[in-house]
């Protein structure tokens, strides 16, 4: 058991652990298992890591299937890195996510918890994402069976799809993706067909050469559709022909852009997208608020559940119209604007200047006059002079990235000692760590998990903290 590459046979899978890994116990040792297995399966596990008390491995054979299994709905299941829980009924997914939140808060945070509210599941479990990014590659991922069947007639080399997990230069060619509403698949397949018919080069990430790099789609609940084609260098004739063909073939595209990216990485945040057609942005709605979303804007990926998440946040804030609310990591201001009608004043703070520009524009577009937004680090901005000018917070809303809050920020929050903190998190593990630090002055009053990403192990969680008196 202490050696690597040992195969454990006929292992009963009993539960799920963090990050979507299944869990089993063999001779008193905890074994974390990857490979799309379900509690109730009996599997062979090839170990990749083995320590004294725990081991990790991948299921290489399933001897007996769990009675809980359902048939995955996607033809790419098992190869694509997304939607890894398709083989689980949605009701069970929610149960495991609820348990994951409770386990993290208790085991990492060592927190005394109130009775947790039942997780809020998604009403739309497919085609719920408003944004997807596909990658062009001249190195399509092929299964052993595909290679064997092809023989000397080597099959397709180009792909437009998603990266294979842990293989940075291999891309799975995606025909139909169930994560986004149409015309997402029509757009993607139209671009691929035109590119291959006209011998346009797909990018080679190893050699750093080729023309077509990425295809970014935003499809809003308002019906607006944004397409951003990312290319390595300008080739005006080819670019205009491809984009014009896309407009003529796919109805409903409201904004079409292109971005030239000659860099080694795929990030476009330091680049300038150029408008080929339309107004250059799309508009999305949460309740009756309208938000402008540009090609570089951050916005909740699941609009339907994003509105639910914000309603929970607003409810936890307990606003009466008299409170000063500080919205930390405010992004484009969506949470602050969403709660603004119930607050006396909203102060939003975000490190990224472009996001603050969007926040101010969104506030103006929604006639929100009681919200102000500031670009910079919370630690630097929130000093005594700032509070004297804008008011001490009655409620703090914090929605940090997956890494959680910096330790200096938790120290600052303890110093500020607002009566209530609403902590919105996409990573209950780092949330639990931060809550443990804040427990010096705060108690956990409410916990509400919200499922933003069906068929994945990811979970959002909202916690209300009340200051001790």
Phi, psi and omega in degrees: 000336181278347183271151174281162176063018171284143176254120175267128186257146174054054181267122176283125177276130189247334187197183171247148176245197181293158177059025175077008178280141176281166186225141175216166175233127180231118181053041178081359182258135178281130179239122176266130190237129171258165174118024173069038179261162186234140173308128187109340173291153169241121193224162165264136184238124173267118184284140174249342180209136181217118178248184184298314187252350182210164179212160175234150178190182181236138176291125181249349177201138176251117180276324183217129181272142175296145177291347180277349185296146171235165182281125177300145185267351186253136180294340182264004182301137179100333177253314179294146181279355181261168173050048187286350182254024179300335183280359178256135172302145186300324180299322178288323175306314181296321178298315181292324178293319177299316180295323179299316179298312181299317181297315181297313183296325181277316188277324179269315183277340184050047188258146169278122188247145168286175175299124182286137174291148177300142179302143177267109181280165180276139175282335178243108186263353173230158178053045184255349183276137176269350180223136172220147175235121178256152183245134171274140176208145174268011178235076178296140176285130179237139176285163177302322181294319179296318179295318181295317181293328183289325183060232180282341178275084185301128183287190185312143176254330183271150178215148169228107185183224184244149176296139171289133180307131176068010174234092191294336185256005181248132181237133177276124180288117185260122177271306180231120176250136184261014184271342188222147179296156170293149018266034185303309182292324178296318178298309183300313183289329176294315180297315180299313182299316179296317182298317181287323180293334183248018174054039175281138188278133175273148190291142174249106187290334178287314183275350182056049178213163186116172188250305184279126185246302184217158175228115184249126183241135170236124179234115189264160176292343176284350183096353179283144185230125176246136175236129175236111178268122180258123182238158184285322183208163179287133170216085195304313183300311181293319181297311182296322179296316181295312183293321178295319177300318180298315179298320183284335185268323186249111177286152172099354177287121183262336178217128180233122182233166170221149181228131178266121182232098178270004186283174178278339179251167186269357182296138179247007187290341175257015180244169183242103175299145182244139184276126173262324181207141175092192188271354175091000179205169174238165177239136179237157182237140168234120194050234179255016175272139178250135182236129175278129181237113177271178182294344180245006182284147169267137175209150178309128188292331179250100185298317183300308181282337175301319178295319177298315179301317181290327176295318177299315180301314180297319179296315180296329182293337175060046187279143180240359183102356184249357190269148167267120183250128173258126180251101182271147188055049191286347181057232180272016172085013189295316180292314181301317179293322182297327182261000192297327183290339180262358183248157173284320183206143176239131177241113181256139181228132184210141183290326188272118185298319182299324178294321178294322175302316178296320181299315180296320179293320179295320178298316180296319182295331181261011179056038176268109185258353183255020179238133175234147186230141185227136178265130178149179180277133181305320183299323181279324187282316190278075174252182184300321181295321179296314179295323179297324181281318189254350179098142176290144184286135168274326178224135172247128172251127180232130182226074186283169174291181186302330181289351180082194183270147175294146182302328178294328179288319177299322177296320178296319179296322176295324179291317181293320175056051174297149181302323181224143172234130173251115185254112178260128186222143172259007181214093183301337180292310179287331174298316179299319177300315181292321180296325177298320178292321182284345182295350175301326182234352188233151171246150177278118183262322182217148176225126180223102173286145178227127180274110179265339190226078178304148179070014170231170179274356185288146183212139173263149180217137179244130181235134173260125177252134178245133180292138175285144178240000000 
